[in-house]
Amino acid sequence: MVSREELLQHFWGISDTAETRTIDVLISKIRKKLNNHYIKTKRGFGYYFEENET
């Protein structure tokens, strides 16, 4: 599981806890391309990848 803060630090070098919706918008765009599969949200914690077995 990866938190929003960890993604901001790793990809954009943002290390403070400023409120930003950049990650949310990016995840939304990726989900649209993947038809809302694979990327899941653990509310209050972050994002994780889940491969569907169907």
Phi, psi and omega in degrees: 000139182235129180278161176302317181298320178295319178295317178299317180294314185292314187268329184242355179071019179274117186251350179273176183261030179301141180285121178218146180257010182305312182295318180300317179294316179299313179299319179300316180294319178295317178300319178299319179292330180263014182054039176063025177257160169081308183271118182245157179247131170256100186308129179086354182238307181157208185242154175211161182260132179226118179276127178284139182259012181272000000 
